Amino acid sequence: MRRLYILLILLATLGASLKSFADDPQMQKVWKFQGKEGAVEIELTQFLDQDGTRATSLHIYSPDGAPRSVAEETGFLATVLDDLPKTGITVQSLNWISFRFNESEAVRRVAAYAASSKQWKSALKTKNISVVYPLVTSFLNDSGAYNEWYRIFRKHGLTLKIVGVEEVIMEPFSQTGASCPRSADCKNLIVPKDALVQMNIYALPPR
């Protein structure tokens, strides 16, 4: 509980679509899964905004800090989405997902994308989070870091978009396990390896 409240406060600093929530959630439910490296939990929370608007979120985390996997989380999310109607909440009422970007597959995809970016090294030189963080957000979206999640939500008529990051942590490219793209100079390059992320959920436009 305490972890979730702290996370929601941090996410509010992203300047995305979070609003001020009531102190107590209307509803909570936790799904517990066992990944290859450790436990993964997905927490559903529903709030009433100050103007009476209902907000519903999912928070993905490892209670023991174990490594997580995008592929494993895809299966876990599919289970949660299938179970949601049993809680009286429709999948279409979900507003966002909060989690830490630190899954090895996602880190490798973002690292390779950053290495190919002409803007990345220039952004790092500024040492300004108002320049670096928006780039990390765009890399998370454009690199396909969470493509497997998108396919699960698309089955429900929804799409996902990362709208902001906080607490970005870097590491040398050489430690990510990613392959350096051709024509890129990955020597001494640092790339994102962890961040607090807000991913918004939207209805797909009608065809």
Backbone torsions as a table, in degrees:
resi	resn	phi	psi	omega
1	MET	NA	-53.2	-177.7
2	ARG	-58.7	-40.6	179.6
3	ARG	-59.9	-40.3	-178.2
4	LEU	-66.5	-43.7	-179.7
5	TYR	-62.5	-42.9	178.2
6	ILE	-60.8	-42.5	-179.3
7	LEU	-62.4	-42.7	-179.2
8	LEU	-64.5	-37.3	178.2
9	ILE	-64.8	-42.9	179.4
10	LEU	-64.2	-41.0	-178.5
11	LEU	-64.0	-28.0	-179.3
12	ALA	-63.1	-24.7	-179.6
13	THR	-75.3	-8.4	-177.6
14	LEU	-70.7	-19.6	-177.6
15	GLY	72.5	21.6	-179.7
16	ALA	-89.5	-128.8	-172.6
17	SER	-107.2	13.7	177.7
18	LEU	-72.8	147.2	177.0
19	LYS	-120.2	-172.4	177.9
20	SER	-86.0	126.6	-176.1
21	PHE	-103.5	158.9	174.2
22	ALA	-65.8	157.2	-177.0
23	ASP	-64.1	-34.9	-175.4
24	ASP	-115.2	130.7	177.6
25	PRO	-69.7	148.0	175.6
26	GLN	-71.2	-33.4	-173.3
27	MET	-152.7	143.9	174.1
28	GLN	-144.2	145.0	174.6
29	LYS	-150.7	141.7	-178.9
30	VAL	-122.3	128.7	171.9
31	TRP	-100.3	131.6	-178.6
32	LYS	-113.5	129.2	-178.0
33	PHE	-127.5	158.6	176.7
34	GLN	-114.4	109.8	175.5
35	GLY	-87.3	175.6	-178.8
36	LYS	-63.8	-32.8	-176.7
37	GLU	-99.1	-10.8	-178.2
38	GLY	157.8	-175.4	-176.1
39	ALA	-74.2	144.9	173.8
40	VAL	-131.4	133.3	179.2
41	GLU	-122.2	144.2	175.7
42	ILE	-123.3	119.8	-174.4
43	GLU	-109.2	126.5	175.4
44	LEU	-94.9	130.1	176.6
45	THR	-135.3	136.7	178.2
46	GLN	-124.8	130.2	-179.2
47	PHE	-121.8	160.9	165.2
48	LEU	-105.5	124.5	176.8
49	ASP	-69.3	168.2	-179.1
50	GLN	-61.5	-27.3	179.0
51	ASP	-92.6	8.5	176.9
52	GLY	92.0	-1.9	178.5
53	THR	-73.5	136.8	-180.0
54	ARG	-86.4	133.5	178.0
55	ALA	-124.9	134.3	-175.6
56	THR	-129.5	129.6	-176.3
57	SER	-134.5	160.6	171.0
58	LEU	-118.5	139.2	176.6
59	HIS	-124.4	125.0	-177.9
60	ILE	-107.6	130.4	-179.5
61	TYR	-160.3	163.4	173.3
62	SER	-107.6	113.2	-176.4
63	PRO	-60.9	-27.2	-179.8
64	ASP	-103.6	9.8	178.3
65	GLY	74.8	15.5	-178.7
66	ALA	-68.6	152.9	175.9
67	PRO	-58.8	145.6	178.8
68	ARG	-115.6	165.2	-177.3
69	SER	-132.6	132.3	177.3
70	VAL	-58.7	-43.4	-178.6
71	ALA	-62.0	-45.5	178.8
72	GLU	-64.8	-42.6	-178.9
73	GLU	-63.6	-29.9	177.6
74	THR	-60.7	-46.2	177.0
75	GLY	-64.6	-39.6	179.6
76	PHE	-65.1	-42.6	178.5
77	LEU	-63.7	-38.6	178.2
78	ALA	-59.7	-41.1	177.9
79	THR	-63.5	-44.9	-179.7
80	VAL	-61.7	-45.4	-178.8
81	LEU	-63.5	-36.6	177.5
82	ASP	-69.4	-31.4	-178.1
83	ASP	-83.5	-19.8	-173.6
84	LEU	-51.6	-44.5	-178.9
85	PRO	-56.8	-26.5	179.0
86	LYS	-68.1	-20.8	178.4
87	THR	-89.8	-4.3	-177.1
88	GLY	86.8	9.9	-179.4
89	ILE	-116.7	133.0	178.1
90	THR	-84.5	152.3	177.1
91	VAL	-59.5	-35.7	-176.6
92	GLN	-68.6	-13.9	180.0
93	SER	-87.6	-5.0	178.6
94	LEU	-66.6	139.0	-178.4
95	ASN	-105.7	-39.9	-179.7
96	TRP	-160.5	167.3	174.5
97	ILE	-123.5	134.2	174.1
98	SER	-116.3	142.7	-177.1
99	PHE	-170.0	171.4	172.4
100	ARG	-98.7	129.0	172.4
101	PHE	-77.4	102.7	174.4
102	ASN	-156.9	13.8	175.7
103	GLU	-70.4	138.4	-173.0
104	SER	-58.5	-40.5	-179.4
105	GLU	-63.8	-44.2	-179.2
106	ALA	-65.6	-40.6	179.6
107	VAL	-61.7	-42.9	179.6
108	ARG	-64.3	-42.6	-179.3
109	ARG	-63.9	-43.3	179.7
110	VAL	-68.3	-38.5	179.7
111	ALA	-60.6	-46.7	179.9
112	ALA	-63.8	-39.0	179.7
113	TYR	-66.6	-42.7	179.3
114	ALA	-63.4	-38.5	-179.0
115	ALA	-63.2	-27.9	-179.5
116	SER	-88.8	-4.9	-175.6
117	SER	-87.2	127.0	177.4
118	LYS	-71.8	-23.4	-177.2
119	GLN	-83.1	-22.2	-168.8
120	TRP	-62.5	-51.7	-178.4
121	LYS	-62.5	-37.9	178.6
122	SER	-64.9	-39.9	179.8
123	ALA	-64.4	-41.5	-179.9
124	LEU	-61.8	-36.8	-179.1
125	LYS	-63.7	-27.0	180.0
126	THR	-71.6	-26.0	-176.2
127	LYS	53.8	30.6	-176.8
128	ASN	-114.1	116.6	-176.6
129	ILE	-65.3	-24.0	178.3
130	SER	-69.8	-15.9	175.8
131	VAL	-99.0	-44.1	-175.3
132	VAL	-72.4	-45.9	-173.5
133	TYR	-62.7	-42.1	176.5
134	PRO	-61.4	-33.2	177.0
135	LEU	-67.0	-41.6	177.4
136	VAL	-60.3	-41.6	177.9
137	THR	-59.6	-46.3	-178.7
138	SER	-67.5	-36.2	178.2
139	PHE	-64.2	-40.7	178.9
140	LEU	-61.4	-38.4	178.7
141	ASN	-74.9	-46.1	-169.3
142	ASP	-83.2	-20.2	-177.3
143	SER	-81.6	-10.1	-175.7
144	GLY	75.5	25.7	-176.1
145	ALA	-56.0	-33.2	-176.6
146	TYR	-124.7	34.3	-178.7
147	ASN	-55.8	-35.7	-179.3
148	GLU	-62.5	-36.5	177.3
149	TRP	-65.0	-40.8	-177.9
150	TYR	-58.4	-40.7	-178.1
151	ARG	-64.6	-37.1	178.4
152	ILE	-65.1	-44.8	-177.9
153	PHE	-72.2	-31.6	179.4
154	ARG	-61.0	-31.9	177.9
155	LYS	-62.4	-21.5	-180.0
156	HIS	-103.7	13.1	178.4
157	GLY	76.9	25.0	-176.2
158	LEU	-125.3	158.5	174.0
159	THR	-133.1	165.3	-174.4
160	LEU	-124.5	149.2	174.5
161	LYS	-150.4	128.5	176.0
162	ILE	-77.4	125.8	-174.0
163	VAL	-109.2	-9.5	178.6
164	GLY	-178.1	157.3	177.9
165	VAL	-134.3	156.8	174.2
166	GLU	-141.9	166.1	174.6
167	GLU	51.4	45.5	-179.5
168	VAL	-69.6	132.5	177.2
169	ILE	-116.3	137.9	-177.6
170	MET	-107.6	162.0	171.8
171	GLU	-151.2	160.9	176.8
172	PRO	-62.0	142.1	178.7
173	PHE	-54.2	-37.6	-176.3
174	SER	-62.5	-18.6	-178.6
175	GLN	-93.2	-4.8	-175.6
176	THR	-82.3	-22.7	-174.5
177	GLY	84.7	1.9	179.5
178	ALA	-80.7	153.8	175.2
179	SER	-87.7	132.5	-179.6
180	CYS	-69.9	126.1	-179.9
181	PRO	-62.3	150.5	176.9
182	ARG	-60.0	144.2	179.6
183	SER	72.2	-0.6	177.7
184	ALA	-96.0	149.8	176.6
185	ASP	-106.7	102.7	-175.8
186	CYS	-96.1	-3.0	179.7
187	LYS	-66.5	129.3	178.7
188	ASN	65.7	11.1	179.3
189	LEU	-81.4	134.9	172.4
190	ILE	-109.5	146.5	-175.1
191	VAL	-139.1	163.7	179.6
192	PRO	-67.1	138.0	175.1
193	LYS	-124.6	-9.4	-176.6
194	ASP	-162.8	147.0	176.4
195	ALA	-169.9	153.9	170.7
196	LEU	-85.0	127.0	-169.1
197	VAL	-126.4	141.0	167.5
198	GLN	-115.6	122.9	178.8
199	MET	-115.2	115.8	179.9
200	ASN	-84.3	154.4	-177.7
201	ILE	-115.5	127.4	-177.7
202	TYR	-128.2	152.9	173.6
203	ALA	-74.6	138.8	175.1
204	LEU	-66.6	141.1	178.1
205	PRO	-64.9	145.7	179.0
206	PRO	-63.3	145.4	-179.9
207	ARG	-80.0	NA	NA
